[in-house]
Amino acid sequence: SIAYVPSVILAFRLEIWSLLIVDNIAWVSVIALAMAKQMSYQLRAGLFLAMWSAVGVFLLWILGPIGAGTEWLLTVPVLSALFFGYRGALAGIAFVVLIVLVYGALLVLAQSPNPVYGDLVYTPESWFGVSGTLLFLCVLGSLTTARLLASLKANMVELESSRQRIADSLKEREQLQEQLLHS
């Protein structure tokens, strides 16, 4: 609701009906995915990422670099890393790089790929300044998240191994006690 309510109010006030529709569809879809426990984790996570990717691309297209599109796009590789580890992080980074390049090309070719605020002209230089920051934060956030998760997984494996060794030692001790009592 922290992102949804202000976005819907602003879209309504500015009469950006497509944004209002996309916001509502996105949030309803996310809630439905959260409740769809019968679906596999991989499928739900993939659909969740696809939804936020689409929202980020849509916001970037409709509002340009000054809108929230870059922020939504920033979450894609980080969430990909959370859901799918290093491979997800790299796929998310590749996706954002593709979007940065395509949007940059649109700026060069069309001068302003902005259907709502056509009078706002974004220069390729301004976009590459924004996109450089976006890409840096994507790489930093997603690879750090993936590394953290890999470390947690390794620690869990080590803890399970330690727990198993302790259980084996206790079982061996019990057997020795039984043998001692029998003797």
Sequence and secondary structure as in RCSB ss.txt:
>XXXX:A:sequence
SIAYVPSVILAFRLEIWSLLIVDNIAWVSVIALAMAKQMSYQLRAGLFLAMWSAVGVFLLWILGPIGAGTEWLLT
VPVLSALFFGYRGALAGIAFVVLIVLVYGALLVLAQSPNPVYGDLVYTPESWFGVSGTLLFLCVLGSLTTARLLA
SLKANMVELESSRQRIADSLKEREQLQEQLLHS
>XXXX:A:secstr
 TTHHHHHHHHHHTT HHHHHHHHHHHHHHHHHHH TTS HHHHHHHHHHHHHHHHHHHHHHHGGGSTHHHHHHH
HHHHHHHHHHHHHHHHHHHHHHHHHHHHHHHHHHHS   SS TT    HHHHHHHHHHHHHHHHHHHHHHHHHHH
HHHHHHHHHHHHHHHHHHHHHHHHHHHHHHHH 
